[in-house]
Amino acid sequence: MRHLWSFLAGVVAAPLTWALIALGQDGSARTVTRWVEVGTFNTANLIQGAVYLGVAGILLGLLGTLRLSPAGPLAAGLLLVAPYVGLFVDPFTVRDAVPANWKVFGDPLPLVQVLENGTTFLLGVLLLMATFSIQRWRRWPSPVAPAPAPTSSDVEEPTPTDWSLLNNPPESDIKPPTLGYPEPDTEPLPPLPRRDAGSPWSAPPRSATKRDDAADSTTS
């Protein structure tokens, strides 16, 4: 469907552009010629011809640069090139086939002048070159749907690490570190185990002779 609409746009744009260029060129040429004759100028007289040429340039620019179907530039280019190519075959017949003595809003429409000076051939070749763009033959890519927003179930919870103790301290009280001496413990120490008589580390028993010597010394 896009090829059909592009083809119709090219068929309409080709003769319309031809007419606008004829009006703009003829108006600009007559205005400048008049300035030379009288030796003065008024730039307001050149606005009408510039508007015609500007609109023609916009039509050709849209047809040749927009990413539409190449059928439009191809059809418009062939329609503009064909009359000038016909001058090589039978120039008088082609020239007589072009309408003459037409007027638009009281201004003459010299279509033959645009054909004879080669303007139609130049613009037609430009449009034909636009059809060789590979991008024009491709379809527009379909828009990509945005990715759905992640839900709470899709979000992975962070795994606890050793650093989690900083945020979640244990319930038991932990004394802060200090550089001073530690406080003495007030709790009593447990009793030492009782020594056995047969332990090799225990003191040896006193001999009986020493006890007798001690008794004699006391009696004397």
Helices and strands as residue ranges (DSSP letters): H 2-38, G 43-46, H 47-65, H 71-89, H 91-97, E 102-104, E 107-109, H 111-116, H 119-130, H 134-137, H 164-167, H 208-219
